[in-house]
Each structure stands twice: as structure tokens, then as C-alpha cells.
Amino acid sequence: MFRKIKRWAKTSKAQLFILYFACKDRRTPWYAKVFAVCIVAYAFSPIDAIPDFIPILGFLDDMILLPLAVMLVLKAIPKPVIEEARIKSQNRIKDEKPVFKTAAVLILLFWAAIATGLVWIIFPL
């Protein structure tokens, strides 16, 4: 069972890199790019919509919803783009660990905006 989970984790990580490289390709439709960027940002975000400490539901997004979303967006991307992105992701994973500084800044800005909105709602001026 542990081997299956480990293999699943490697596969899902590779699929996220495939989405990342597919987003950079001009042949990818705009709607697939938007959906893929949201999925990649959510997957790499340290903050989950459903916290992991909540029994069963905490891992629902990581184990079921995220792979389903990845599968759906991969169907919207042309096959040649996916194949090229798969090759790039395999080479990138083998060579080095990528650093997504722009994605990190966008994720932090997104969560800062949500926190600001919540503070604004709770403590109106």
C-alpha cells in the first residue's frame, strides 16, 4: 500500500509539472491555461481550502479533487503539447528542483487579499 501511495505522489507531482510547462506553450487554449494555473497554484499553496487536520475531509481535496481537476484540464490541452511538456517535466525533475518565485508571490498575494477581505468584513470602518 505504501508503494502505491508513493507512486501516486510521484505521478501527481509529474502531472503538475506537465501543467506548468503546458501553460507556457502558445498552443494551449486560454481557458485551459487559466484552469491549469489555478490548479498548480492551489497544489503548491501551503494553505488548503479544507485543512488537513479535519478527519477524512482534510485529505479529500489532495487525494480526490486535485487529481480529478488535473485530469480534466489535461483533456483540454492538445496531445502534442502534453507530450512536449511531459518530456520537459521529466528532464526538469531529473536535473534540478524548479523554483517558482512568481507563483509564490502570486499565492502570497492571493491569500493576503483574502485575509484583508476577512479583516475588512469583521472589522468594518
N, C-alpha and C positions, 0 to 999 in steps of 0.2 A: 504494500500500500504506500509506503514511504517513497518508493521508486516512482510510482505513478504520479504522486504529488510533485516530486522533484522534476519529472519530465514535463508535467503540465506547466509548472512555473517557468521552465526554460522556454517552452513553446510560446507561452503568452508574452514573455519578455521579447522574444524574437518578433512576434506579431506587432508589438508596439513599435519596435524599431522599423518594421516594414511600413507601418502607417506614417511614421515620421518622415521617412525617405519618399514615400509616395506623395506626401503633401508638398514636397519641394518640386515635384515634377509638373510641368505645364500641361501635360495630357490628362491630369486628374481633374475631374469636374469640380466646380466651385463648391457645390453642396457636399460632396464627399470630403473636400478639404476642411470645410467648417466642422463637419461631424467628427472627422479624424482628429483635428486639433483639440476639440473638446474632450475626446476620449483620452488622448495622450496626456493632456493637462490634468485630467482627473486621475489618471492612473499614476502619474508621477507626483501628484499633490500629497503632501503629508497629512492633509485633513480629508477625512471621508465624510460623505453625506450621512451615512449611518456608522456611528463609532463602532470599532471592532470589539469593544468590551461588552456590547449588548449581545447576549447569547443568541446564537443562530442567525439573527438578522444582521449582526455586525459583519459577518463574512459573506452575506448574501450578495452584496454588490461586487466583492472581489472574486467570488467563486462562480457566480451565475450571470449577473447583469453585465459585468465588464467583458467577459468572453463573448456574450451574445451581441453586444454593441460592436465589438471588433469584427465579428463575423459579418454583421450587416453592412458595415462600412467597406469591408473588403469586397463584398459583392458589387458595390457601386463603383469600384475602381477598375479600369481596364486591365486585363490579364497581363499584357506586356509590361505595364507599369509595375504591377505587383512582382513580376519575375525579376525585373531590374532592381527593385527595392529590396527584394529578398537577398539577392547577391550582395548588394551594398551593406545590408544589415549583418550578413554573415561575416563579411570582411571586417566590418567595424567592431563587431563583438569580439572577434579573434584578436584584432590589432590593439585596440585600446577602449577604454570606457569613455563614451562621449559625455561632454559637459554641455548642458542645455541652459546657458545663462539667461538667454532671452525668455525661455519657458519659465524658469524660476522666478524671474522678475514679474512676468505676467500672472503667475499663480499667486504670488505675494500681493500684487495689486488687486487681484480679484477678491481674495479673502479680506484684505484691508477695506475694500469698498463694502463688502457685506457687513463687516464688523462696524464700520462707520454708520451704515444704514440702520443697523440694530440699535446702536447707541442713540442715534437721532430719533428713532421711534420711541425708545424707552424714556429718554430724557429730552423731550421737545423744548425748544426755546420759547 
